[in-house]
Amino acid sequence: FESGDLTGVSPLLAEFPQYSFSLKSLFADRQREILFNLLRVPVRQAEGTYRRLYRENATLVRFLLDMGLPLPRAFTMAAEFVINRELRRIFEAEKIDLERARSLLGEADDLRVPLDEGGLSFAVERSLENLAAAHRTRPFDTAALEQFVEVAALARDLPFEVDLWKTQNLFYATIRETLTETVARTDAGDARASQAMPMLYRLGELLSVAVP
């Protein structure tokens, strides 16, 4: 190679030792990428199976619970998978379906289904952080602010802990930068600023951040 003798290289390459390479030979990030693609279809099929099992036997499951009888393990696993999967999908959506989320949380409580606290907590944290970041760029967007309040209220009612540290910092920074202007706009009769003020105080209560 160093001398540019490609003719001499060819027969040497023909004698190069034979090696077999597997998925384990790849770097970790490529391993994960390929495995994720391989698992996508089987996971979707498993999810569909669990969902059908759960939905088709929901009435029977509730009857067994009302009778004080233990649920078959297959039903418990199906309910746990379906409820956690759907909650995760809701919490990761750009706009959270709060009514559906509360319904599923109530369903999980009724069926005594264990929640994926780590995964769900992470999803709610990211949703709140995104809402806090959006509020900082659009402090007078009352529709986004209202959703911020509703998701923060939901987070306070969850049966597991949600880390609010980053959301609190973002909200505090926004309040410090915009509250004076918001008050001035409210005093001047700005409708959006007037709507925002009570929601800001409510967010302060929900996030445990003092709003002057």
C-alpha positions as CSV (number, residue, x, y, z in Angstrom):
1,F,0.0,0.0,0.0
2,E,2.8,2.4,0.9
3,S,4.5,1.9,-2.5
4,G,1.3,2.0,-4.5
5,D,1.8,-1.6,-5.7
6,L,-1.8,-2.6,-6.0
7,T,-0.9,-5.6,-8.2
8,G,1.2,-6.9,-5.4
9,V,-1.5,-6.2,-2.8
10,S,-4.2,-8.3,-4.5
11,P,-2.6,-11.8,-4.0
12,L,-1.8,-10.8,-0.4
13,L,-5.4,-9.9,0.3
14,A,-6.5,-13.3,-1.1
15,E,-4.4,-14.9,1.6
16,F,-5.8,-12.7,4.4
17,P,-7.2,-14.8,7.3
18,Q,-10.9,-15.4,7.3
19,Y,-12.8,-13.8,10.2
20,S,-16.5,-14.0,11.0
21,F,-18.2,-10.9,12.3
22,S,-21.4,-10.7,14.3
23,L,-23.6,-8.0,15.9
24,K,-21.3,-8.1,18.9
25,S,-18.5,-6.9,16.7
26,L,-20.2,-3.5,16.1
27,F,-19.9,-0.4,18.3
28,A,-22.5,-0.1,21.0
29,D,-24.5,2.7,19.3
30,R,-24.8,0.7,16.1
31,Q,-25.8,-2.4,18.1
32,R,-28.6,-0.5,19.7
33,E,-29.8,1.0,16.4
34,I,-29.9,-2.4,14.7
35,L,-31.5,-4.2,17.6
36,F,-34.1,-1.5,17.9
37,N,-35.0,-2.0,14.2
38,L,-35.1,-5.7,14.7
39,L,-37.4,-5.5,17.7
40,R,-39.8,-2.9,16.4
41,V,-42.1,-5.3,14.6
42,P,-42.2,-8.0,17.4
43,V,-42.8,-5.4,20.1
44,R,-45.7,-3.9,18.0
45,Q,-47.1,-7.4,17.6
46,A,-46.8,-8.1,21.4
47,E,-48.4,-4.8,22.2
48,G,-51.3,-5.6,20.0
49,T,-51.7,-9.0,21.6
50,Y,-51.7,-7.6,25.1
51,R,-54.1,-4.8,24.1
52,R,-56.6,-7.3,22.7
53,L,-56.3,-9.6,25.7
54,Y,-56.9,-6.7,28.1
55,R,-59.7,-5.0,26.2
56,E,-61.6,-8.2,25.5
57,N,-61.5,-9.3,29.1
58,A,-61.9,-6.0,30.9
59,T,-65.4,-6.8,32.1
60,L,-64.2,-10.2,33.5
61,V,-61.2,-8.5,35.2
62,R,-63.5,-6.0,37.0
63,F,-65.9,-8.8,38.0
64,L,-63.0,-10.8,39.5
65,L,-61.8,-7.8,41.4
66,D,-65.4,-7.0,42.7
67,M,-65.6,-10.6,43.9
68,G,-62.3,-10.3,45.7
69,L,-60.7,-13.0,43.6
70,P,-57.1,-12.8,42.4
71,L,-56.5,-12.0,38.7
72,P,-54.8,-14.5,36.5
73,R,-51.2,-13.4,35.9
74,A,-51.8,-13.1,32.2
75,F,-54.5,-10.5,32.8
76,T,-52.4,-8.6,35.2
77,M,-49.4,-8.5,32.8
78,A,-51.7,-7.4,30.0
79,A,-53.2,-4.6,32.0
80,E,-49.8,-3.4,33.3
81,F,-48.3,-3.4,29.8
82,V,-51.2,-1.6,28.1
83,I,-51.8,1.0,30.8
84,N,-48.2,1.9,31.2
85,R,-47.6,2.0,27.5
86,E,-50.5,4.2,26.8
87,L,-49.7,6.6,29.7
88,R,-46.1,6.9,28.4
89,R,-47.4,7.7,24.9
90,I,-49.7,10.3,26.3
91,F,-47.1,12.0,28.4
92,E,-44.6,12.1,25.5
93,A,-47.1,13.7,23.1
94,E,-46.7,17.4,22.2
95,K,-50.2,18.1,23.7
96,I,-51.1,15.8,26.7
97,D,-54.6,14.4,26.7
98,L,-55.1,15.1,30.4
99,E,-58.6,13.6,30.6
100,R,-57.4,10.3,29.1
101,A,-54.3,10.3,31.4
102,R,-56.4,10.8,34.5
103,S,-58.8,8.0,33.3
104,L,-55.9,5.6,32.9
105,L,-54.4,6.5,36.2
106,G,-57.8,5.8,37.8
107,E,-58.0,2.5,35.9
108,A,-54.5,1.5,37.1
109,D,-55.6,2.2,40.7
110,D,-58.8,0.3,40.4
111,L,-57.0,-2.7,38.9
112,R,-54.1,-2.4,41.3
113,V,-51.7,-2.3,38.3
114,P,-48.1,-1.2,39.2
115,L,-47.0,1.9,37.3
116,D,-43.7,2.2,35.6
117,E,-42.7,5.1,37.9
118,G,-39.3,5.7,36.5
119,G,-40.3,5.8,32.8
120,L,-43.5,7.8,33.5
121,S,-41.8,10.2,35.8
122,F,-39.2,10.9,33.2
123,A,-41.8,11.5,30.5
124,V,-43.7,14.0,32.7
125,E,-40.5,15.8,33.7
126,R,-39.6,16.3,30.1
127,S,-43.1,17.5,29.2
128,L,-43.1,20.1,32.0
129,E,-39.6,21.2,31.0
130,N,-40.8,21.7,27.4
131,L,-43.8,23.7,28.6
132,A,-41.6,25.8,30.8
133,A,-39.2,26.5,27.9
134,A,-42.2,27.4,25.6
135,H,-43.5,29.7,28.3
136,R,-40.2,31.5,28.5
137,T,-40.2,32.2,24.7
138,R,-43.9,33.1,24.6
139,P,-44.8,34.4,28.1
140,F,-48.2,35.8,27.0
141,D,-49.4,32.7,25.1
142,T,-52.3,32.0,27.4
143,A,-53.3,28.7,25.7
144,A,-49.8,27.3,26.3
145,L,-49.8,28.7,29.8
146,E,-53.1,27.1,30.6
147,Q,-51.7,23.7,29.5
148,F,-48.6,24.3,31.6
149,V,-50.9,24.8,34.6
150,E,-52.9,21.7,33.9
151,V,-49.9,19.4,33.5
152,A,-48.3,20.8,36.6
153,A,-51.5,20.1,38.5
154,L,-51.5,16.6,37.2
155,A,-47.9,16.1,38.2
156,R,-48.8,17.1,41.8
157,D,-51.5,14.4,41.9
158,L,-49.4,11.6,40.5
159,P,-48.8,8.6,42.8
160,F,-45.1,8.9,42.2
161,E,-42.5,11.7,42.5
162,V,-41.7,14.0,39.6
163,D,-38.4,15.9,39.7
164,L,-39.4,19.6,39.1
165,W,-35.9,21.1,39.6
166,K,-35.3,22.1,36.0
167,T,-38.9,23.3,35.4
168,Q,-38.8,25.4,38.6
169,N,-35.6,27.1,37.4
170,L,-37.0,27.8,34.0
171,F,-40.2,29.2,35.5
172,Y,-38.4,31.3,38.0
173,A,-36.1,32.8,35.3
174,T,-39.2,33.7,33.2
175,I,-41.0,35.3,36.1
176,R,-37.9,37.3,37.0
177,E,-37.6,38.6,33.4
178,T,-41.3,39.2,32.5
179,L,-43.4,39.8,35.6
180,T,-42.9,43.5,35.7
181,E,-44.0,43.8,32.1
182,T,-47.0,41.4,32.7
183,V,-48.1,43.6,35.6
184,A,-47.8,46.7,33.5
185,R,-49.7,45.2,30.7
186,T,-52.4,44.1,33.1
187,D,-52.7,47.6,34.6
188,A,-53.0,48.9,31.0
189,G,-55.9,46.6,30.3
190,D,-54.1,44.0,28.2
191,A,-56.5,41.0,28.1
192,R,-53.9,38.3,27.6
193,A,-51.7,39.7,30.5
194,S,-54.8,39.8,32.7
195,Q,-55.6,36.2,31.9
196,A,-52.0,35.2,32.5
197,M,-51.6,36.7,36.0
198,P,-53.8,34.3,38.0
199,M,-52.2,31.3,36.1
200,L,-48.8,32.5,37.0
201,Y,-49.7,32.6,40.7
202,R,-51.3,29.1,40.3
203,L,-48.1,27.8,38.7
204,G,-46.1,29.3,41.5
205,E,-48.1,27.3,44.0
206,L,-47.9,24.0,42.0
207,L,-44.2,24.3,41.4
208,S,-43.4,25.7,44.8
209,V,-41.9,28.9,43.3
210,A,-42.6,32.3,44.9
211,V,-44.2,34.7,42.5
212,P,-43.9,38.3,43.9
